[in-house]
């Protein structure tokens, strides 16, 4: 007799339905498992026998047992297949009716005494099963807290293998738990940091406001102590809240790395990742044995990736940013697998103007030669620099200057005030692109860029003149239009005016800027 039980496996961010097939036939008593199982799945043979017998159930003896995990060409990983394999075996032996399991999917690990243990990555599995059309899932009771945020799915928590069998045979009743969407609201980070504590630096705050509003990439350049890192670390306090779909997407990615919230539920704060300067390429991009796991680029999805002292980072790490910055996804190729992860993040970089950090500082003497300065600047290649939308040069703070005295005595905008303005600009973008496949101005390309960033009259003249004088590249011209669109949105304007283009030009660098160091 052949029986079938549905389960699943994770391949990158995708969930694939696995059909656990069991066949019992005459022959030498042996249990064979086929269908590319990994070591953890193969070891389940010994756990199954003990769990079934210790649950007071009959294990088929003197039978040749064949377990097939279909599709056979997909590699199967994880202990979550223990419970579906056990149920399929019992159904094949006639102990439970397999026909009653057609609408269900099953995940769960078994202990030797028959208890159903929690499994990692239960949330992405349930999300994927829902997307595949499965509406009923039998799962470990310990995983219920994490996966109950998946709406439109009936969850049947079980504690033991015997309880699962009794539920299938109808001897026990398990009330389904309805997945419910949590409230979607801004969740303020547990931090005392606020932009109201940053005195002066209004040009940097304005740049951050524009960057967050349109999801534009931002690069700070300035000497040590001018506030680059201080302001970057406050960016999460002005990030708008996430939608339910975004929270689900981010939590799913973190669950793949075993970083889901300990208290259960969804991650409601936009990620802020700040890897160390000595981060490896594998840690940044993703990797590992078997199926590659997400790296920092993916963990920053829908949030911010902050790279401090960018020129000091390894060249291969920086060059690995080129694909995700352009395509909003990262593809990891291995000999046995090829996985694509989403990587739609806002890159915020910081760098010194020279190796010692004091080139151009009126208060400190720079000890670098022009050749050293040029080599230092060239550590950020032209293609990487061209992927930044906004460039901000920060001068050293002169605490005795009248400008500093005036800014220190004037009130500063709080993060809440900045976030309110940013959310207004984001609302305009969501309404504008409701019929498009994008959400932010930074995602405008080709036809959409020409449609929503049309310039006329004085705005066109300022744009053409500025591009010629600054020698802006073709990619830079598109970025200039996108930033202008965001500045207009912050003003609540439908049309891009000359003043919006003029401000956007202030945040562009000359593409020939390295001539300054020759």
DONU-286199 format. One record per residue: residue in three letters; x, y, z of N, C-alpha, C in turn. Coordinates in steps of 0.05 Angstrom, whole numbers, plus 32768, in hexadecimal, padded with zeros to 4 digits. Example, Ala and Ser with C-alpha at 12.3 -4.5 7.8 and 13.67 -1.06 7.14 Angstrom:
<kevos>
ALA81087F8E809C80F67FA6809C81087FBE809C/SER81017FD3808E81117FEB808F81028001809D/
</kevos>
This chain:
<kevos>
UNK80117FE88000800080008000801280198000/UNK800A802D7FF0801980457FEE8009805C7FFA/UNK8016806C800B8008808380188017809C8011/UNK800980B38014801580CD800D800E80E18023/UNK802280F0802C801F81058040802E811E8035/UNK802181368037802E814E802D803F815B8043/UNK80568165803B80678175804C8075818A803B/UNK808C81948043809981A8803380B781A98039/UNK80C581B7802980E281BC802E80E881D98026/UNK80FD81E4803281058200802C811C82008018/UNK811A820F8003813082137FF0813482317FEC/UNK8147823C7FFB814A82597FFB81338266800A/UNK812482777FFC810C8284800880F382767FFF/UNK80F582637FED80DE82557FE280D8823C7FF1/UNK80BF82357FF380B6821C7FFF80AB82097FEA/UNK80B481F17FEA80AC81DD7FD6809C81C77FE3/UNK808581C07FD8807581AA7FE3808481907FDF/UNK808681807FF5809281667FF4807C81517FF9/UNK807B813D7FE8806881277FEC8077810F7FF8/UNK807081088011807D80F2801E806D80D98017/UNK807980C78008806C80AF7FFE80788097800D/UNK8067808480158070806C8023806480538015/UNK807580408010806C80278005807680108016/UNK80637FFE801E806A7FE6802D80657FCE801C/UNK80797FBE801980777FA6800880857F8F8015/UNK80817F77800A808E7F60801580AC7F60800D/UNK80BC7F55801E80D87F54801A80E77F558034/UNK81017F58803281117F5A804A810A7F73805A/UNK81087F71807581017F89808581177F9E8084/UNK81117FB3807681257FC9807381157FE3806E/UNK81207FF98076811380138071812680238060/UNK811E80278047812E80378034812180538031/UNK81328067803081288082802C8136808E8014/UNK812780978000813280A27FE7812580BE7FE2/UNK813180CC7FCF812780E77FC9813A80FD7FD2/UNK815480F87FD28169810C7FDA816581167FF6/UNK81628104800A8161810D8026817D81148030/UNK817F812880428199812E804D819D811C8066/UNK81B38120807481BA810E808B81A5810F80A0/UNK819A812780A68185812980BB816C811A80B4/UNK8165811A809A814D810B8092815280ED8092/UNK816980E58089817080C88089817080BD80A6/UNK817A80CD80B9817B80C380D4815F80C080E1/UNK814B80CB80D4813080C880DF812680AB80E0/UNK8133809A80D0812A807D80D0812C807280EC/UNK8141807880FB8144806D81168131807B8129/UNK812C80958126811A80A3813780FD80998133/UNK80F68094811A80DB808C811380D380728122/UNK80E4805E812180DE8044812D80D98048814B/UNK80EB8056815980E8805A817680CF806B817C/UNK80CB8080816D80B48092817280998083816F/UNK80978073815A807E8064815580798050816A/UNK808D80408172808A802B81868084803881A1/UNK8092804D81A9808E805A81C38074806A81C4/UNK8067806E81AE804D807A81AD8036806681AF/UNK803D804C81B28029803781B4801D8030819A/UNK802B8036818480218030816980318018815E/UNK8025800C814980327FF4813D80457FFC8127/UNK805E7FF4812980717FF8811480707FE08101/UNK806D7FE480E7806B7FCD80D580857FBC80D5/UNK80827FA380DB809A7F9180DB80997F7E80C4/UNK80B07F7380BE80B27F6080A880A77F6B808D/UNK80AB7F85808980A37F92807080BA7FA28065/UNK80BA7FA4804B80CE7FB5803E80C17FD1803B/UNK80CD7FE5804980C18000804A80D280128038/UNK80C58020802680D28034801580C5804F8019/UNK80D58062802280CB807E802580D7808E800E/UNK80C6809B7FFF80CE80AC7FE980C680C97FEE/UNK80D980DB7FEC80D480F87FF080D381047FD4/UNK80BB810A7FCB80B781157FB080B281337FB1/UNK80BD81427F9D80CC813A7F8680E881307F8D/UNK80F1811A7F808109810D7F878122811E7F81/UNK812081317F6F813781417F68813D81597F7A/UNK812C815E7F8E813081747FA1813D816A7FBA/UNK815281777FC3815F816F7FDB814E81767FF3/UNK814C81628006813B8166801E814D81698036/UNK8148817E804581578184805E814581888075/UNK814E8180808D8140818780A68131817080B2/UNK812D817280CC811F815E80DB8100816180DB/UNK80F7817680CE80DA817B80CE80CA816680BE/UNK80D9815480B080CB813F80A080C6812680B1/UNK80CF812680CB80CB810E80DC80AD810780DE/UNK809D811A80E58080811580EA8072810C80D1/UNK8075811A80BA8068811180A2807180F58099/UNK808B80EF809C809580D48095808880BF80A7/UNK808680C580C1807980B280D3805C80AD80CD/UNK804D80C380C7803180C080C0802D80B180A6/UNK803F80B78093803D80A880798042808B807D/UNK80568084808E805B806880938044805A80A1/UNK8038806880B58021805C80C28009805A80B0/UNK8006806D809E7FF0806C808A7FF480558077/UNK800D8050806F8013803A805D800E801F806A/UNK8011801E8085800C800580947FEE8002809A/UNK7FDE801680947FC2801580997FB9801D80B5/UNK7FCC802A80C47FC5803280DF7FB6804D80E0/UNK7FBA805E80CC7FAB807780CA7FA1807A80AD/UNK7F8A808780A97F7F808A808E7F8D80A0807F/UNK7F9C809A806A7FAB80AE805B7F9980C1804C/UNK7F8180B780447F6F80C980347F6680E18044/UNK7F6680E0805E7F5D80F7806E7F73810C8070/UNK7F8B810780657FA1811A80677FA58129804D/UNK7F938126803A7F98813380207F9981518022/UNK7F8A815E80347F89817B80357F9D81868049/UNK7FAD817580567FBF817E806B7FDC817D8062/UNK7FED818E806D800A818C806C801481888088/UNK802A817A808B8034817280A58052817980A8/UNK8059818580BE8076818980C58079818380E3/UNK8091817980EA80968173810780AD8160810A/UNK80BC8164811F80D28151812680C9813F813C/UNK80D28126813B80CA8112814F80E1810C8162/UNK80DB810A817C80EE8100818F80E980E28192/UNK80FB80D481A180F980B781A380E080AE81B2/UNK80D680BF81C480BE80B781D380A480BF81C5/UNK80A680C981AC808E80D0819D808580EC819F/UNK809380FD81AE808B811981B0809281278195/UNK8082813B818E8086814B817680948165817F/UNK80AD8167817680BE817E817E80BB8195816A/UNK80C181AD817480C181C5816280D681C3814D/UNK80D281CF813680E581CE812080EC81EB8119/UNK810581EF8110810D820A81078100821080EC/UNK80FE822980E680F3823280CC80D6822A80C7/UNK80C7822780DD80AB822080DA809B823780CD/UNK80A2825080D48093826680C88096826780AA/UNK80AF8267809F80B08268808180A3824F8074/UNK80A482388082809682218077807882268075/UNK806C8230808A804F8235808A8048824B8076/UNK8058825F8074805382748060805482698044/UNK80688258803F806A824C802480548238801E/UNK804B8229803280358216802F801B82258028/UNK8017823B80368000824C8030800082568013/UNK8018825F800A801A82697FEF801682537FDA/UNK801B823A7FE3801782237FD17FFA82197FD1/UNK7FE982267FE17FCD821E7FE27FC5820C7FF8/UNK7FD88205800B7FD181F480227FC382058037/UNK7FAC81FD80417F9D820C80557F9D81FF8070/UNK7FA781E680727FA681D8808C7FC281CC8091/UNK7FCD81D280A97FE981C980AF7FE981BD80CB/UNK7FF481A580CD7FF9819880E68016819D80ED/UNK801B81A88105803681B1810C803A81AE812A/UNK805381AF8134805881AE8151804B81C48160/UNK804181BE8178803481D28188804781E98190/UNK806181E28193807481F6819B8079820B8185/UNK80738205816C807682188156805E82298152/UNK804882248160802F8232815B80328250815F/UNK80418258817480438275817A804F82848163/UNK806382788157807182868141806182878127/UNK8052827281218045827181078028827A8108/UNK801E8281811F8002828981217FFD82A58114/UNK801282B2810B800F82CC80FD800882C880E0/UNK800882B080D6800282AB80BA7FE482A880B7/UNK7FD882BB80AA7FBA82BB80A87FB182A88093/UNK7F9782A280947F89829180817F9382758080/UNK7F9D826B80967FA7825080997F9D824480B3/UNK7F93822A80B27F8B821C80CA7FA3820C80D4/UNK7FAA821180ED7FC2820480F97FB881EF810E/UNK7FC381D7810C7FBB81C2811E7FD481B9812E/UNK7FD781C481467FEF81BE81567FEC81A38164/UNK800281938163800381798170801C81788182/UNK8019816881978030816481A9803D814981A7/UNK802E8135819D8039811A819B8031810D8181/UNK803F80F98179803880EA8161801D80DC8165/UNK801880D2817D7FFF80C581827FE780D8817F/UNK7FEB80F181887FD6810581867FD0810B8168/UNK7FE5810C81587FE18111813B7FD280FA812E/UNK7FD980E181367FCA80CA812B7FAD80C98134/UNK7FA880CF814D7F8C80CF81577F7C80E58149/UNK7F8980FC81437F7A811181347F7381088118/UNK7F8580FA810B7F7F80F180F07F6980DB80F0/UNK7F6B80C981037F5680B481047F3C80BD810F/UNK7F3B80D6811A7F2280E081257F1E80DA8142/UNK7F3180CD81507F2E80C6816C7F3380DE817E/UNK7F4080F381737F45810C81837F3E81238171/UNK7F368139817F7F2F815281717F4381688178/UNK7F4E817481637F60818B81677F5381A3815A/UNK7F4D81B7816B7F4181CF81607F5681DF8150/UNK7F5081E681377F6381F581277F6882118132/UNK7F80821981317F87823581387F888245811F/UNK7F78825A811D7F78826B81067F8F827F8106/UNK7FA0827F80F17FB5829280F07FA982AE80ED/UNK7FB582C180FB7FA982DD80FC7FBF82F180F7/UNK7FB8830580E77FCB831A80E17FCE832D80F9/UNK7FE7833281017FEB834481187FE78361810F/UNK7FE2837481227FE08390811A7FF9839A810E/UNK7FF783AA80F9800E83B680EB801183D380F3/UNK802583D88103802983F3810D804783F88110/UNK804F84118111806B841781158074840E8131/UNK808A84008132809583F6814B80AF84048150/UNK80AF8417816280C78427816780DD84168173/UNK80F684198168810C840981728111840E8190/UNK811A83F9819E812183FC81BA813B840B81BD/UNK813B842581B88154843481B7814E845181C1/UNK8161845C81CF815E847781D88168848B81C3/UNK8172848181AC817D84928198816784A18189/UNK816B84BA8183815884CA8175816684E08166/UNK815C84E8814F816984FD814081688518814E/UNK8157851B8161815685348170816F85388180/UNK817F8523818481988525819381AF852D8181/UNK81AB852D816781C08535815481BE8552814F/UNK81D28561815981D2857E815681DD8585813B/UNK81D18598812D81DA85A0811381D6858980FE/UNK81E8858880EB81E8857480D681CD857280C8/UNK81C1858980C381A6858980B681A8857E809A/UNK81BF8583808C81C18579807181C2855A8070/UNK81CE854E808581CF8531808681B38526808E/UNK81A5853380A0818A852A80A78178852C808F/UNK817A85418080816A854480688170852E8054/UNK81898527805181918512803F818584F78048/UNK818684F28062817A84DA806D815C84D98068/UNK814F84F0806C813284F28067812B84EA804B/UNK813B84F58038813684EE801B813C84D18016/UNK815384C88021815B84AC801C814684988026/UNK813C849C803E812984898049810E848B803A/UNK810684A3803280ED84A7802580EB8498800B/UNK810184987FFB8101848A7FE1811184717FE0/UNK811C84687FF7812D84507FF9814684537FE7/UNK8153846B7FE9816A84717FD98184846A7FE9/UNK819884617FDB81B2845B7FE781C184747FED/UNK81CE8475800481DA848D800F81F784888017/UNK8209849B8011822584998019822E84B28027/UNK823884AF8040824384C5804F826284C5804C/UNK826D84DC8048828A84DF8047829284F5805B/UNK82A584F0806D82AD8504808082C284F98093/UNK82CF850B80A182E4850380B482D984F480CC/UNK82EA84E680DB82E184D880F382D584EC8107/UNK82BF84E4811382B284F48127829E8509811D/UNK8299850881038286851D80F88269851480FA/UNK826484FB8102824984F28107823D84DF80F3/UNK824E84D380E2824484C180CD823584A980D9/UNK8243849A80EB8237848280F78221848A810A/UNK822484A08118820F84A8812B81F484AC811D/UNK81F584B9810681DB84BE80F881D184A480EA/UNK81E3849480E081DB847B80D381CC846980E6/UNK81D6846780FF81CA8456811381AE8460811C/UNK81A884788116818D8483811D817984808106/UNK8182847680EF816F847280D98158846080E0/UNK815B844A80EF8144843A80F6812D84498104/UNK8134845F81128120846E8120810E847F810E/UNK8116848280F48105849180E180F9847F80CB/UNK8100846580CD80F5845380B980D7844F80BE/UNK80C7844F80A980AA844B80AC80A4842E80B4/UNK808D842980BF8085840E80C7808283FC80AF/UNK808283E280B4807F83CE809F806283C5809C/UNK805B83BD8084804183B18080804283948089/UNK802B8387808B802A836B8093803A835A8080/UNK8037835E80668046834F8052806483528056/UNK806D836B805B80898370805F809383628079/UNK80848364808E808C835680A7808E833880A3/UNK807B832D8094807C8311808F80958309807E/UNK809C831A806B80B38315805A80CD83168069/UNK80D0832A807A80E8832D808A80EB8317809F/UNK80D5831180AD80D682FB80C180DD82E180B4/UNK80D382DC809C80D982C3808E80F682C18089/UNK810382D78080812082D6807B813082D18094/UNK812882DE80AA813782DB80C3813382BF80CF/UNK811B82B480CA8116829980D38128828580C5/UNK812E828980AC81408277809E815C827680AA/UNK8163828C80B8817D828D80C6817B828780E3/UNK8164827E80ED81608279810981608292811A/UNK815782A9810F815882C2811D813C82CE8121/UNK812882BD8122810C82C68126810982D08143/UNK80F582E1814880F182EC816380ED82D68178/UNK80FA82D9818F80F782C581A480DB82C481AF/UNK80CE82DC81B080B382DD81BB809E82D581A6/UNK80A782CD818E809482C6817A808982DE816A/UNK807782DA8158806C82F08149807E82F88132/UNK8079831081278088831A8110809B832F8118/UNK80B08332810880C38348810B80B583618100/UNK80B18375811180A2838D810980B383A58104/UNK80CE83A3810880E083B9810380F083B480EB/UNK80F483C880DB810483C580C3812183BE80CB/UNK812D83AB80BD814883A380C5815D83BA80C3/UNK817083B980D4818883CB80D281A083BA80D7/UNK81AF83B480C281C683A380C381DF83B480C0/UNK81F383B080D2820C83BE80D1822383AB80D5/UNK8229839B80C0823F838780C3825A839580C8/UNK826C838680D58286839080DC8296839480C2/UNK82AB83A480C482BB83AA80AC82CB839280A1/UNK82CF837E80B282DE836680A982CB834F80A1/UNK82B28356809B829E8342809382A88333807A/UNK82A38319807982AB830A80618296830C804B/UNK829E83038033828C8304801D827482F18022/UNK827A82D9802D826582C58033825182D08047/UNK825B82DE805C824982EA8070823883008064/UNK8243830F80518234832580458220831B8031/UNK822883098020821782FF800A820582E88013/UNK821082D68023820282BE802C821182A68023/UNK820C828F8030821A8277802882168261803E/UNK8229824F803F8228823980528225821E8043/UNK822882098052822681EE8046820981E8803F/UNK820581D7802A81EA81D0802181DD81E88014/UNK81C581EE801C81B68205801081C1821E801D/UNK81CB8232800D81D7824A801881C3825A8029/UNK81CC8264803F81BB8274805081BE8292804A/UNK81AB82A3805181AC82BF804B81C482CD805A/UNK81CF82E1804D81E482F1805981D9830D8061/UNK81EC831F806881E48339807181D48349805D/UNK81DA8344804381CC8352802E81AE834B802E/UNK81A883328034818C83298034817F8330804F/UNK818F832F806581838335807F817C83538081/UNK81878364807081808380806F81688386805D/UNK815C83718053814583748040812F8385804C/UNK81268399803D811183AC8045811A83BE805C/UNK813483BF8061813F83D08076815883DE806D/UNK816B83E1807F818483F0807A819C83DF807D/UNK81AF83E1806B81CA83D4806E81DE83EB8071/UNK81EA83ED808881FD8402808E821983F7808D/UNK822A8402807C824683FA8079825884118081/UNK8264840F80998276842480A28292841F8098/UNK82A08435809382BC8433808882BD84218070/UNK82AD8427805C82AB8415804482C584108036/UNK82D78424803382F0841E80258302840A8033/UNK82FD8406804D830E83F3805C830483D68059/UNK82ED83D2804D82E183B8804982EE83AA8032/UNK82EC838F803182F8837F801C82EB83868001/UNK82FB83857FEC82F2838D7FD282DC837A7FC8/UNK82DF83607FCD82CB834C7FC382B183507FD2/UNK82B283597FEB8299835E7FFA828A83757FEE/UNK8298838B7FE7828B83A27FDC8280839C7FC0/UNK8290838E7FB0828783887F95826F83757F95/UNK826B83667FAB825483547FAC823A83647FB0/UNK823C837D7FB68224838E7FB9821883967F9E/UNK822783947F89821E839F7F6F820583927F65/UNK820383787F6681EA836B7F5C81D283717F6D/UNK81D3836E7F8781BB83747F9781B283917F96/UNK81C683A47F9481BE83C07F9281AF83C67F78/UNK81B683B77F6381A983BC7F4A818F83AC7F46/UNK819083927F4F817A83807F498167837B7F60/UNK816F83847F78815F83807F91815C83637F98/UNK817083537F90817183367F97818E832D7F94/UNK819483177FA281AF830C7FA181AD82EF7F9B/UNK81BC82E67F8781BC82CA7F7F81D682BD7F88/UNK81D482A77F9781EB82987FA181EC827D7F92/UNK820182797F84820482617F748218824E7F81/UNK821082357F84822182207F8E822182097F7A/UNK823281F57F7F823381DF7F6C821981CF7F6B/UNK820B81CE7F8181F281BE7F8281D981CE7F85/UNK81DC81E87F8781C481F97F8B81C882157F81/UNK81B282237F7B81B3823F7F73819B824C7F80/UNK81A0825E7F93818B826A7FA4818B82887F9F/UNK817382937F9C817082B07F9A816182BB7FB2/UNK816D82CE7FC0816182DB7FD7815A82F87FD1/UNK814483037FDC813E831F7FD8815283317FE8/UNK815883487FDD816B835A7FEA816483777FE3/UNK814C837F7FEA8143839A7FE5814883AB7FFE/UNK816083B77FFF816883C58017817283E1800F/UNK817483F38023817F840D801F819B840D802A/UNK81AE8412801881CB8412802081D3842D802A/UNK81DE842E804281EA8446804D820784418053/UNK8218844F80458235844C8048824284648055/UNK8259845F806182688475806D828684718067/UNK82948486806182B18484805B82BF849E8064/UNK82D9849B806982EA84B3806E82F384BD8053/UNK82FC84D68052830684E18039832284D78032/UNK833084CB8045834C84C28040835384AE8055/UNK836A84A080538371848C8067837284968084/UNK837D84AD8088837E84B880A3836484C580AB/UNK835484CD8098833984D7809D833784F5809E/UNK834D8504809B834B852180A0835185328088/UNK834F85268070835385368058833C854B8056/UNK8344856480538330857A805283278584806D/UNK83308579808383288581809D8338859A80A5/UNK832B85B180AA833A85C980B1834785C880CD/UNK833E85B580DD834885B480F9835E859F80FD/UNK8360858C80EB8374857780EE8384857480D4/UNK839D856E80D783AF856C80C083AE855080B5/UNK83AA854F809A83AA8535808C83C6852C8087/UNK83CC8513808D83E78508808A83EA84F78071/UNK83D684F6806083D684E5804883E084F48030/UNK83EE84E5801F83F684F1800583DE84EF7FF2/UNK83E084FF7FDC83CA84FF7FC983C784E37FBC/UNK83DD84D57FB983DB84BA7FAD83CD84A77FC0/UNK83D284A97FDA83C484997FEE83A6849F7FEF/UNK83A084B97FEC838384C17FEC837584B67FD4/UNK838284B77FBD837684AD7FA48372848F7FA6/UNK838684807FB0838384637FB3836D845C7FC6/UNK836B846C7FDC835684667FF0833A846A7FE4/UNK833784807FD5831D84857FC8831684707FB3/UNK832A84657FA6832584527F91831E84367F9C/UNK831F84337FB6831784197FC282F984157FBE/UNK82EA842B7FBB82CE84297FB382CD842C7F95/UNK82C884177F8782C984187F6A82B4842A7F5E/UNK82B884327F4582A484437F38828984377F37/UNK8286841D7F30826B84117F30825D84127F4B/UNK826C840E7F608260840F7F7B8257842C7F81/UNK8269843F7F7C8262845B7F81824A84647F71/UNK824784597F59823284627F47821784577F50/UNK821784447F6381FE84397F6C81F384487F85/UNK8201845B7F8F81F7846D7FA481E684837F97/UNK81D084897FA481BE849E7F9981C584BA7FA5/UNK81CD84BA7FBE81D184D37FCD81ED84D27FDA/UNK81FC84E87FD5821784EB7FE1821785047FF4/UNK82218500800C82218516801F823E8518802B/UNK82498530802882648535803382608544804D/UNK826B8539806382688545807D828385518085/UNK8283856A808D829B85778096829F857280B4/UNK82B8857580BD82BD857280DA82AE858780EA/UNK82A78581810282988593811282AB85A78120/UNK82A685C1811B82B585D6812982A485E1813F/UNK82AA85D88157829985DF816E829A85FD8175/UNK82AE860B816A82B08628817182A4863A815B/UNK829A862E8146828F863E8130827386488137/UNK826C8660812C8251866B8132823A86588128/UNK823F864A8111822B8638810782258622811B/UNK823A8617812782358601813B8227860C8153/UNK822F8624815D82228630817482048634816F/UNK81FE863D815781E28642815081D28628814F/UNK81DE8613814281CF85F9813F81CD85EC815A/UNK81E185EF816C81E085E2818681CA85EE8197/UNK81C38607819281AF861481A3819386128198/UNK81908608817F817686068173816A85EA8175/UNK814F85E88177814385CD817A814885BC8160/UNK814B85A28164814F8590814D8136857F8149/UNK813285778130811B85678129811F854B8136/UNK810985408140810A8526814B810685108136/UNK810C84F8813D810784E2812A80EA84DF8123/UNK80D884E4813780BC84E1813280B284F5811D/UNK80BD850E811E80B58523810A80C0851B80EF/UNK80D8851180ED80E3850980D380D484F280C8/UNK80CD84DE80DA80BE84C780D080A384CE80C6/UNK809684E280D2807B84EA80C8807D84F580AC/UNK8091850480A68094850F808B809C84F98077/UNK80AC84E6808080B484D0806F809C84BE8068/UNK808B84B9807C807484A88077806184B68064/UNK805F84D08064804F84DF8051805984DB8035/UNK807384DC8031807F84D78016807B84BA800E/UNK807E84A88021807A848B801A805D84868012/UNK804A8493801F802E848F8018802884987FFB/UNK803584AF7FF3803184B87FD8803C84A47FC4/UNK805384987FCA805F84847FB8804E846B7FB6/UNK804384627FCD8032844A7FCC8019844E7FBC/UNK800E84667FBE7FF6846C7FAF7FFC846F7F91/UNK8013847A7F8B801B847F7F6F802184647F61/UNK802E84527F6F803784397F63802584217F6A/UNK800C84277F717FFA84117F7A7FF583FD7F63/UNK7FF784067F4A7FF283F47F34800C83EA7F27/UNK802383F27F33803D83EA7F29804883D47F3B/UNK805F83C97F33806B83B47F43808283BF7F55/UNK808183D97F5B809583E67F6C808783F47F83/UNK809783FD7F96808B840C7FAD809A84267FB3/UNK80B484277FAA80C4843E7FB180CF844C7F98/UNK80D684657F9B80E184747F8480FB84687F7A/UNK810B845D7F8C812584527F848122843A7F72/UNK810A842E7F70810584177F5F80FD841F7F43/UNK80FA84387F3D80F184417F228106843A7F0E/UNK80FD842E7EF8810F84267EE28100842B7EC7/UNK811084307EB3810584317E9780EC84417E93/UNK80D784327E8B80BD843F7E8480B2844E7E9C/UNK80B384427EB480A8844E7ECC80B784687ED3/UNK80D184677ECF80E1847F7ED580D984967EC3/UNK80D584917EAA80CC84A67E9780B084AF7E9D/UNK809F849D7EA7808384A47EAC808084B57EC5/UNK808E84AF7EDA808A84BC7EF4809E84D17EFB/UNK80B484D47EEB80C884E87EF080CC84FA7ED8/UNK80B785027ECC80B985137EB580C085307EBD/UNK80D3853C7EAF80DB85577EB580D3856A7E9F/UNK80CB85827EA680C385957E9280CD85B17E9A/UNK80D085C27E8680D785DE7E8B80F185E27E9A/UNK80EF85F17EB0810785F87EBF811485E07ECC/UNK810485CD7ED5810F85B57EE1812185A57ECD/UNK811885A47EB4812885967E9F814285A57E9A/UNK814185C07E9A815985D07E95816D85CC7EAC/UNK816485CC7EC5817685C87EDC818285AC7EDB/UNK817285997ED3817B857D7ED28191857A7EBD/UNK818C85847EA581A085827E8F81BA85907E96/UNK81B885A87EA181D085B87EA781E085AA7EBD/UNK81D285A17ED281DF85947EE881EE857A7EE0/UNK81E1856A7ECF81ED85517EC6820685567EB5/UNK8205856C7EA5821D85727E958234857C7EA6/UNK822E858D7EB9824385997ECA825085847EDD/UNK823F85727EE88249855E7EFA825285447EEC/UNK824E85447ED18256852C7EC1824985137ECC/UNK822F85147ED0822084FE7EDC821E84E77EC8/UNK822284CF7ED1822084B77EC0820284B27EB9/UNK81FE849F7EA781E384987E9F81D3848D7EB7/UNK81E0847B7EC781D384717EDF81CE84877EF3/UNK81E284997EF581DF84B07F0781C884C27F00/UNK81C384C67EE581AD84D77EDC819284CB7EE5/UNK819084B17EE3817784A47EEC817384A87F0A/UNK818984A57F19818884A87F36818184C47F3E/UNK818B84D77F2F818484F37F34816684F87F31/UNK815A84EC7F1C813D84EF7F19812E84E27F30/UNK813784CB7F39812984BD7F4F812A84CE7F69/UNK814284D97F6F814584E97F87813385027F85/UNK8132850E7F6D812185267F688104851F7F6D/UNK80FC85077F6480E084FE7F6980DA84FC7F87/UNK80ED84F17F9680E984EE7FB380E885097FC1/UNK80F9851C7FB980F885367FC580DE85447FC0/UNK80D385407FA780B9854B7FA180A3853E7FB2/UNK80A585247FB7809285167FC8809385217FE5/UNK80AB85267FEF80AD8532800A809F854D800C/UNK809E855B7FF5809085757FF5807385727FEE/UNK806A85597FE8804E85547FE18047855D7FC6/UNK805B855F7FB3805685697F98805485527F84/UNK804285547F71803F85407F5C805485447F47/UNK805B855D7F41806E85627F2C808A85687F38/UNK809F85607F2A80BA85667F3380C285817F29/UNK80C885937F3C80CF85AE7F3580ED85B37F33/UNK80F585CA7F2A811285D17F27811F85D07F42/UNK811185D97F57811D85D97F72812385BD7F7C/UNK811285A97F748116858E7F7C812F85827F6E/UNK813285887F548149857E7F468162858C7F50/UNK816185A57F56817885B37F61818285A87F7B/UNK816F85A07F8D817785947FA6818385787FA1/UNK817785697F8F8182854E7F89819E85507F7E/UNK81A485657F6E81BF85697F6381D4856D7F79/UNK81CB85787F9081DE857D7FA681E885627FB2/UNK81D8854D7FAE81E085337FB981EE85217FA5/UNK81F6852C7F8D8205851D7F7A822285247F7C/UNK823385117F77825085167F76825885197F59/UNK826E85277F54827985277F398284850C7F32/UNK827F85027F1B828A84E87F1382A884EA7F0D/UNK82B285027F0D82CF85067F0982DC850F7F23/UNK82D085087F3A82DA85137F5382F6850A7F5A/UNK82FF84F37F4F831A84EA7F56832F84FC7F4A/UNK8328850D7F37833B85207F2C834685327F42/UNK833685367F57833E85487F6D8357853D7F7B/UNK835C85237F79837285187F89838B85127F77/UNK838A851B7F5E83A085167F4C83B2852E7F4A/
</kevos>
